[in-house]
Amino acid sequence: LIDCMEGDTICEEIPYGLGCALEAFKEYDEITGLIKQLKNDNLDEAILEDSLDRFVFIIDMYQEQPQLLDKYLPDFFRSLLDIGINDDIAETNRFQAFRYMSYFTKTRGYKNVLKLFPHEVSDLPLALDLLSKQDPKSTKNWETTYSLFIWLSVIVLIPFEMSRFDGSSKQPISERLINIGLRYLSTPGKTQDAAAYFLSQMALRPDIVNTKLSFLLNTFIDELEQECVKPGLSNWAIIGILTCFSLIFKHGKRSELFDNALRLHPRIKDLGLEKSKNSLYRKLVCKLLQRVSLVLLKNRVASWRYKKGARSLVVNLNAKVTGDDNTQTVSESGKNDDHDGQDDDFEIPEVVELVLDDLLNIFLKDSETIVRWSAAKGLGRITSRLPLILANEIIDTLLDNFSPLEAEYTWHGSCLALAELARRGLFLPFRLPDILPVLSKSFQYDQQRGLSNVGANVRDAACYLSWSLPRTFHKDIISQYIAEIACNLILVMLFDREVNCRRAASAAFQENAGRHGKLPHGIEILTMCDYLSVGNIKLCYTKYAPAIAEFVEYRKSIIDHLLNLRVTHWDRNIRELASDSLSKMLHLSLDYFKTAVIPACVNLLQSSIVNYRHGGILSTSNLVTELNLKH
């Protein structure tokens, strides 16, 4: 679809855009029939496979609009669970019921389906017995194990002590639950994620946290330390332990984890997993360290942050009715009028400073995107609890990373971090003049590495940063920078080689145009080349660029960009498109082309660099041909 040209039959037959949006869940009766079918014990394996394929096909259509399922999910889960726990139904059918539940969970997310599971006291031994019968080494029916762990994660939140359910068993039920969770913590796949979440909920129970939490955390760290001395654990076991660690520090209370955080941080650092070759290790260690820092800092939102408006809809509406637009509390100088200095009256633990140093100097510069993205989000969360002076130091460090000597990973991580800080209102208006120059450089970042170029991820992150700015700052503050941002976005939207960058720029331009109605010809440009239209690079160069160049506000920037960066581009296809695009703009500014553009193209003919000379030949020939034909 992306490569289709106008007039092609396929483009007319395939619906896209709003035409693909679903209005309601119309397959309710069919899904209900597939579920009721499981009560029939005479189903053979072929029928079950066909039913599963049909079920998956229907549910996958709602991956982008899962909220349409919400109205029906309680009935579906109730029916599926009744089948799954009924011993009178064939085992294959019960496995199929849990398989259906896992696909619902995949589509809607486990956080949304948790509340759909029953959580009565009587459900605890039932779910535990069912889970005990599963084989950890078998991957055939992993959906059953996964769904049971999700169910148990809700049941263990019941407000009664676990000792009440011990009964005649020699082993306390709390130990049985923890042991079965540990058993699946080293298994690969989704069952490991569910087991880690279950263990985190179990370890944070009021009757468990004071007796077994420290023991459980020390057991985890002992196993990791032993692995460093004498490797024996599987990769999946280490990933499971780190995942469970992170979830415990995510969901636990500060009062319960504070002492453990201080004690465990140096032991975690001594493991040296942040230097591991396994990117999942590095990501999970990054996540764990930032959550340890958040435990050590009080749960507060910095009063110095930039506030565009009130969080209350009533307050915002009343402000519009009364004409009071003074909802922002940050002055033009960047000082917060409501900030009384109370946020500066606390000491930052040394552990937090060490974690910040790791985030800025190790994880934000990691070679893997998942690690850099996790570090950027963690940096934003931690900064929101720090004094203003430390936040400014973090921003200064990030700005220093935009150096030609730094790798593209550093540029990308720093762009993501700045976007996260902007999205949370953690850099103030007086820092915008420092941010805009590095943003402009990031839009044009394209470095040659051997036979290929790198920098698409940097340009994509720059679009994210430009998307976050209008969402954060009041239009009166951002208005003096909006023209520069819009011009850069248009250049990426039209001329970037990568389709994801063009679409990211289109989305960011739409955000800017929608929130600030001061963009010159913003609506016309969006109507002309929207998110889907920019997928076709040939149309971007030959149709949309000349049309947008009709607007005098963008004309010179577009022509100069093509001349200086695209005509000499390393990709031959881009050079050909750029020269063609230039020739279509000749009539818009004939004098400028005669005095500046054509002489510059002629000078390229003398270059010793093949790309430059080839681009000069193409551009000169196209421009001269166009000049002779029409002028």
SVG drawing of the C-alpha trace seen along z (x, -y; Angstrom):
<svg xmlns="http://www.w3.org/2000/svg" viewBox="-25 -37 63 74">
<polyline fill="none" stroke="black" stroke-width="0.4" points="0.0,0.0 2.9,-2.4 4.4,-1.9 1.1,-2.3 0.8,-5.1 -2.3,-7.1 -4.6,-5.4 -3.4,-1.9 -6.2,0.6 -4.9,1.9 -5.0,-1.6 -8.6,-1.9 -9.6,1.5 -7.8,1.5 -9.5,-0.6 -7.2,-2.7 -7.4,-5.5 -10.7,-6.1 -12.3,-3.6 -10.7,-0.8 -11.9,-2.0 -14.3,0.5 -17.4,-0.9 -18.5,2.0 -17.8,5.6 -20.0,7.3 -18.8,10.9 -20.3,11.4 -22.6,14.2 -19.9,16.0 -17.4,15.8 -20.2,16.9 -20.8,19.9 -17.1,20.9 -17.1,20.7 -20.2,22.8 -18.9,25.3 -16.2,26.2 -18.9,27.9 -19.2,30.6 -16.9,33.5 -17.1,34.9 -14.8,32.3 -11.8,33.7 -8.4,32.0 -9.1,30.7 -12.3,28.9 -10.5,27.4 -7.7,26.1 -10.2,24.6 -12.1,22.9 -8.9,21.5 -7.9,20.1 -11.2,18.4 -11.2,17.1 -7.7,15.6 -8.6,14.1 -11.6,12.3 -9.8,11.0 -6.8,9.8 -9.0,7.4 -9.4,5.5 -5.8,5.2 -5.8,1.4 -9.3,0.9 -9.4,3.3 -11.8,1.1 -14.6,2.3 -14.4,5.7 -14.8,4.3 -18.6,4.6 -18.5,8.3 -15.3,9.5 -16.9,10.2 -19.4,12.6 -16.6,14.2 -14.3,14.7 -17.0,16.0 -18.0,18.7 -14.4,19.6 -13.4,20.0 -16.5,22.2 -15.3,24.5 -11.7,24.4 -12.3,25.5 -14.9,28.1 -13.5,31.6 -16.5,33.1 -15.4,31.5 -12.7,33.0 -9.1,31.9 -8.4,30.7 -11.5,28.4 -10.4,27.0 -7.0,26.2 -8.8,24.5 -10.8,22.3 -7.6,21.1 -6.2,20.5 -9.0,18.2 -8.5,16.4 -4.8,15.8 -5.7,14.2 -8.2,11.9 -5.4,11.0 -3.0,10.4 -5.4,8.1 -6.7,6.1 -3.7,6.3 -3.3,8.2 -3.9,5.1 -7.4,4.7 -8.4,8.4 -7.2,8.8 -10.4,7.4 -12.5,9.9 -11.3,12.9 -13.3,14.0 -11.4,13.6 -13.4,15.4 -11.6,17.2 -12.8,20.5 -11.0,19.8 -7.5,20.0 -7.2,23.8 -8.9,24.4 -6.6,22.3 -3.5,23.5 -4.4,27.2 -5.0,26.6 -1.6,24.8 0.1,27.6 -1.0,30.1 0.7,28.3 4.1,29.3 6.7,26.5 8.7,28.3 5.8,28.5 5.1,25.7 2.1,27.2 -0.5,25.7 1.4,22.7 -1.7,20.6 -3.3,22.5 -0.4,21.8 -0.3,18.2 -4.0,17.6 -3.9,19.4 -1.0,17.2 -2.9,14.1 -5.9,15.4 -3.8,16.2 -2.3,12.7 -5.8,11.4 -6.8,14.0 -3.7,13.5 -4.8,9.9 -7.6,11.2 -7.4,9.4 -7.0,12.5 -3.8,14.1 -2.6,17.0 -2.2,19.1 -6.0,19.5 -5.9,21.7 -3.2,24.1 -5.6,26.9 -4.1,30.3 -1.2,29.8 2.3,30.1 3.5,27.2 2.0,23.7 0.0,22.5 2.1,19.4 5.2,21.5 3.4,23.6 2.4,20.4 5.9,18.9 7.6,22.2 5.3,22.7 6.0,19.2 9.8,19.7 9.5,22.9 8.1,21.0 10.4,18.0 13.1,19.6 10.8,20.9 11.0,19.0 7.9,17.3 4.9,15.5 4.5,17.9 7.7,16.3 6.2,12.8 3.0,14.0 5.0,15.9 7.1,12.8 4.0,10.6 2.4,13.2 5.5,13.4 5.6,9.6 2.0,9.5 2.6,12.4 5.7,11.0 4.1,7.6 1.1,9.1 1.0,7.5 1.5,10.9 4.4,11.8 6.3,8.6 7.6,8.4 8.6,12.1 9.7,13.2 10.3,10.2 13.9,9.7 14.5,13.4 13.2,13.6 15.2,10.5 18.4,11.9 17.8,15.3 17.5,13.6 20.6,11.5 22.5,14.5 21.7,16.5 22.8,13.7 26.1,13.3 26.7,17.0 26.1,16.8 28.9,14.2 31.3,16.5 30.3,19.8 27.9,19.6 25.2,22.2 21.9,20.4 20.2,20.2 19.7,16.9 15.9,17.2 16.5,17.7 18.4,14.4 15.8,12.6 13.0,14.0 14.8,12.9 15.5,9.4 11.9,9.0 10.5,10.1 12.9,7.7 11.7,4.8 8.0,5.6 8.5,5.7 10.1,2.3 7.5,1.0 4.4,2.1 5.8,2.1 5.4,-0.7 8.3,-2.9 8.2,-2.2 8.5,1.5 11.3,1.3 13.5,-1.6 15.9,0.5 16.1,3.2 16.8,0.6 19.8,-0.8 21.2,2.6 20.7,4.2 21.9,1.4 25.7,2.0 25.1,5.7 23.2,5.1 26.0,2.8 28.7,5.4 27.0,7.9 28.2,5.8 25.2,6.8 25.0,3.3 28.0,4.3 26.6,7.6 26.3,8.5 22.6,9.5 20.4,6.5 17.6,7.8 20.0,8.0 20.9,4.4 17.4,3.2 16.1,5.0 19.1,3.7 18.4,0.2 14.7,0.6 15.6,2.0 18.1,-0.7 15.7,-3.5 13.0,-1.9 15.4,-1.6 16.0,-5.3 12.3,-6.1 11.9,-4.1 14.6,-6.2 12.9,-9.5 9.7,-10.7 6.7,-10.2 6.1,-13.9 5.7,-15.9 8.0,-18.8 6.2,-22.1 8.7,-23.9 7.6,-22.0 5.9,-23.9 2.2,-23.7 0.2,-24.6 -3.2,-24.3 -5.0,-22.7 -5.6,-19.0 -9.2,-19.5 -11.6,-19.9 -13.9,-22.1 -11.1,-24.5 -10.0,-24.7 -13.6,-25.3 -14.2,-27.9 -11.0,-29.7 -12.2,-29.8 -15.6,-31.2 -14.1,-33.9 -11.4,-34.7 -8.7,-33.9 -5.8,-32.4 -3.4,-32.5 -3.4,-28.8 0.4,-28.5 2.5,-29.3 5.9,-29.7 6.9,-33.2 8.7,-34.0 12.0,-34.0 11.4,-30.4 10.9,-31.1 7.9,-29.4 5.8,-31.8 4.3,-29.1 7.7,-27.5 8.5,-28.3 11.7,-26.4 10.3,-23.5 11.4,-21.0 15.0,-22.0 14.9,-21.3 15.7,-17.6 18.9,-15.6 19.3,-13.4 20.6,-10.0 24.0,-9.1 22.5,-6.0 20.2,-8.3 23.2,-10.3 24.9,-7.1 21.9,-5.8 21.6,-9.2 25.2,-8.9 24.6,-5.4 21.5,-6.5 23.2,-9.5 26.6,-7.9 25.8,-4.2 22.2,-3.4 21.3,-6.5 24.3,-5.7 23.6,-1.9 23.6,-0.3 20.1,1.1 17.0,-1.1 15.0,0.8 17.7,-0.1 17.9,-3.8 14.1,-4.1 13.9,-2.6 16.6,-4.9 14.9,-8.0 11.6,-7.2 13.4,-6.5 15.3,-9.7 12.0,-11.6 10.4,-9.8 13.4,-10.5 13.8,-14.1 10.1,-14.8 11.1,-14.2 14.3,-16.3 15.0,-20.0 15.1,-22.5 18.9,-22.9 19.5,-19.2 17.0,-19.1 18.9,-21.9 22.2,-20.0 20.6,-16.9 19.4,-19.1 22.9,-20.6 24.4,-17.1 21.9,-16.0 22.7,-19.1 26.4,-18.3 25.7,-14.9 24.8,-16.5 28.4,-16.6 29.7,-15.5 32.1,-13.3 29.3,-11.3 27.7,-8.2 24.2,-8.1 23.1,-6.1 24.0,-9.0 22.1,-11.5 19.1,-9.2 19.0,-8.5 19.4,-12.2 16.6,-13.2 14.3,-10.7 15.3,-11.9 14.6,-15.6 11.2,-14.5 10.3,-12.8 11.4,-15.8 9.4,-18.1 6.3,-15.8 6.4,-16.0 7.0,-19.8 10.5,-19.3 12.3,-21.9 11.1,-25.4 10.5,-28.0 13.8,-29.7 15.6,-26.5 13.8,-26.5 16.5,-28.6 19.0,-25.9 16.8,-23.1 15.8,-24.4 19.4,-24.4 20.0,-20.8 16.6,-19.9 17.3,-21.4 20.6,-19.4 18.8,-16.2 16.4,-16.7 19.3,-16.6 21.4,-13.9 22.6,-11.5 26.1,-10.0 27.8,-7.6 29.1,-4.4 30.9,-2.3 28.6,-1.4 25.4,-2.7 24.2,-5.7 22.8,-5.9 20.6,-8.5 17.0,-7.5 16.4,-6.8 17.8,-10.2 15.5,-12.0 12.5,-9.9 13.3,-10.9 13.6,-14.5 10.0,-14.3 9.0,-12.9 10.6,-15.9 8.9,-18.3 5.6,-16.5 5.9,-16.8 6.7,-20.6 3.2,-21.9 1.5,-19.5 3.4,-20.9 3.9,-24.6 1.3,-27.4 0.9,-28.7 2.1,-32.2 5.4,-30.7 6.0,-28.4 4.8,-30.7 8.1,-32.4 9.7,-29.0 6.8,-27.4 7.8,-28.6 11.3,-27.0 9.9,-23.7 7.2,-23.6 9.8,-24.2 12.0,-21.4 9.1,-19.0 8.0,-19.8 11.6,-19.0 11.6,-15.7 8.0,-14.9 8.8,-15.5 12.3,-14.4 13.5,-11.9 14.5,-8.6 12.8,-6.5 9.1,-6.1 8.8,-6.0 10.6,-9.3 8.3,-10.9 5.2,-9.7 6.6,-10.7 7.2,-14.2 3.7,-14.3 2.1,-13.3 4.2,-15.9 3.3,-18.6 -0.4,-17.7 0.1,-18.1 1.7,-21.5 -0.9,-22.7 -3.8,-21.4 -2.7,-22.9 -1.3,-26.2 -3.4,-27.7 -0.5,-30.0 1.2,-27.7 1.2,-29.3 -1.0,-27.2 -1.0,-24.4 -4.4,-23.0 -3.7,-23.1 -0.5,-21.2 -2.1,-18.5 -4.9,-18.1 -2.4,-17.7 0.0,-15.2 -1.3,-13.4 0.1,-10.5 -0.7,-7.9 0.1,-10.1 3.8,-10.6 4.3,-6.9 4.9,-7.2 8.3,-8.9 8.0,-9.6 4.9,-11.6 6.5,-13.5 9.3,-14.7 7.4,-15.2 3.9,-16.3 3.7,-17.4 7.1,-19.3 6.4,-21.6 2.9,-22.2 4.1,-23.2 6.8,-25.3 4.0,-27.5 3.8,-28.9 6.5,-31.6 7.1,-30.9 8.6,-27.5 9.9,-28.0 13.5,-28.9 13.9,-26.3 12.7,-23.6 14.9,-24.6 18.0,-25.0 17.4,-21.7 17.1,-19.9 20.2,-21.6 22.5,-21.2 21.4,-17.8 19.3,-15.8 20.9,-16.4 24.2,-15.1 22.6,-12.3 24.4,-8.9 21.3,-7.1 21.0,-7.3 17.2,-7.2 17.1,-10.2 19.5,-12.2 17.3,-11.4 14.1,-12.4 15.7,-15.6 16.9,-16.8 13.4,-16.1 11.8,-18.0 14.0,-21.0 13.2,-21.3 9.4,-21.4 10.1,-24.4 12.0,-26.4 9.0,-28.6 8.4,-29.6 11.6,-31.6 13.3,-32.0 15.7,-34.7 16.9,-32.7 17.4,-29.6 19.5,-31.6 21.6,-33.4 22.1,-30.7 20.7,-27.2 22.0,-26.6 25.5,-27.9 25.7,-25.7 24.7,-22.7 27.3,-23.5 30.0,-23.8 29.1,-20.2 30.3,-19.0 33.9,-19.7 33.7,-17.7 35.8,-14.6 33.1,-12.9 31.0,-10.7 27.7,-11.4 28.2,-15.1 29.2,-15.0 26.3,-12.7 23.8,-14.9 25.2,-17.9 24.8,-16.3 21.2,-15.3 20.2,-18.6 21.9,-20.8 20.5,-18.8 16.9,-18.8 17.0,-22.5 18.5,-23.5 15.9,-21.3 13.1,-22.9 14.5,-26.3 14.6,-25.8 11.1,-24.3 9.2,-27.0 11.4,-30.0"/>
</svg>
